[in-house]
């Protein structure tokens, strides 16, 4: 991959951006409770080494161009742990994000030889790249984000296209591609169940 570039935008994506190979997406919030902890940042990449970071002030979530991209049925959205991000985007942008691909679900279906499915572990094993997670817990609501925060946020989306390519091969090899697709299709419903208060319940349990 070429040297990565980071572009920060206020409140929405700029006009004229396109993501023909699908768009990798991640979010940064003030915590893990979508009802309490606001959406601060949405990171996006087309897999070309550039990360677009959309920063929100906590008041204006209109973001028409970002919302149009998230709901565009012709653009695949690639996440790592999509369940959380899709719920946050639903809560704050009031948009149903689809179609989806989740590298964490794909990893759990394909890499049954390990219980290490975090992004850092995936990128290290499949791509040979070491990610720093030092800024994972930091103040994403700050008016000015540090260079290390921006680099961390960008790293969460810059490698997802490459991970998807590797995981697709593994899923096909093990005959689990259809399982993955069905799980991805269910993710928007799972996110809505989380927002409705069923986040700790296994609705398929006896």
N, C-alpha and C positions, 0 to 999 in steps of 0.2 A: 504494500500500500504506500502511496506517496505521502509526503508530509501532510498531516491533517491541518485543516483550517477550521476556525471557529468564528461564526457570525452570530452576533446577538441582536435580536429584534425586540421591540417593545410592543407588547399587546397583540401582535398578529404576525403572520408570515408576510413578507413583501410580495407584491404582485409579480407574476411571471415565472415563479418557481415550478418545476415539474419533477415528478418522481416516476419515470417510466419503468424502472426495475422494482417498484415497490418502495415503501418508505419505512425505515427503522424508526421506532418511537420509544421514548421513555419519559417519565415525569419525575419531578422533585417536588416534595410537599413538606409541610412543617411537622409531619408525623405520619402515623399509619392509620389514623381514623379519618376517613373521608368526610364525615359529618362535622368534625371539629377542626381538622388540620388542613388548611387551605392549599390549593394548587399554586405553586410559585413559578415553575419552569416546565416547559415542554421542549424536549430535544428531538430533533429529526435529522435523518441522513438518508441520502439516496444510495449509499454504499460507495461513494466516489472519493472518500477522504475528507469531505466537508460536513460539518455539523452545524445545523441552524438551531439556535436556542431562542425560544420565545419566552420572554420574561413578563410575568403578570404582577400588577400592583395590589391585587386582592380586592379591587373595586370593579374593574371593567374586564369582563370575560366575553365581550361580544365577538371578537376574533372571527369575522366571517370567512376569511380565506382558510384559516386553520380548520374551522368546522366543516367547510366544504370538502377539504381533503380527507378528514377523518370519516366522513359519511359517504365518500365516493366509492361506489360499488366496483369500479374498475381499477382501483389501486389497492394492492395488498399492504396491510399494515403489519410490520414485524416487531414483536415485543420480546422481552425476557420477563417472565411472570406477568403476562398480560392481564390476569385476573385483577390485580390491584390497579394497574394503570387505566384499564377500561372503566372501572368503577369510578375512579377519580375524574376522568374525562366526562363521564356521564353526570356526575354530581355537579361539576363546576361549569362545564361547557354545554351541558344539556344536549349531548349528541350521542347517538349510538355508533360506536366505532366498529366498522366491518368493511371487508372481510379481514380475518385475522390469521396470524401465525405466531405461535409462542415457542421460543427456543427452549424454555424450561420444560414445557410439556413434551416437546419433541425429544429432549434429552432423557426424560424419565421413561419414555417408551422405548428409546433406542439404546441407551447406555445403562442397561440393567445390571451391569457388572460393578456399579458404584452407586453410592448414595450422595455423591458430590455433584450437585446440579446447579450450583451458583454460577453467575456469569464469569467471575474470576477463574473458577475451576475449568469451565467450558473453554474459555478463550486460551487458557494455558495449555490444555491437553490437545484441542483440535487445531489451534492456530499457532501455538508456540509463542504466544505473547503474554507478558506479565502485566496485569492491570493493578494500579494502586487504588485501594478502596478507602484511603485515609479520610477523604472528605464526605464519606457516606452519611455520617451524622454531623451536619453543620447547619447554620442558619441560612436556609435558602430564601427567606423572606427579606434578607438585608437589601438595602437600596443599591449597594454596590457589591457585586460578587467578586471574590478574589480570583486571580489567575488559576490557582490550584482548584478552586471550585468549578470554574469553567472547563478546565481540562478534564476533571473527573466526570462532569455531566456529559461532555462530548464523548468520552470513552465508552459510555453506556450504550451508544447507538452506532458508533463507527464500525463495529465488527459484526453486527447482527446479520448482514447479508451473507458474509463469508461463513458464519456459523450455520445459517439456514442451508447453504449448499452442502456442507459436510453432513449435517444431520439428515437431510433428505436422502442422501446415499445410504446412510445407516438404516433409516426407517424402511426404505425399499428393500434392502438386503434382508431385513428381518421380517418382512411381510406385514409391517405395522403402519403403512402410510394411511390407510383408510381409518384406522383407529385415531390417528393424529388429526386427520381432517374433521372427523366427527367431534372430537374434543374441542378443536378450535371453533367450530360452528356453535358449540354450546357456551362458549365463554361469555358472550354478552348477557345471556340469561344468568349464568353464575354470578356475574358482576352485579346484576340487578337484585339477585337474591341476597348478596352481601349487603347492599345498600338498604334492603328491606329488613335486615336484622337476622338473617340466617347464616351469617358468615362462619359460625362455629358448628353448624349442624350439617351432618351428612344425611341429606334427604333420601339417599338410597339405602341407608342402614335399616335393619329390622326394627 
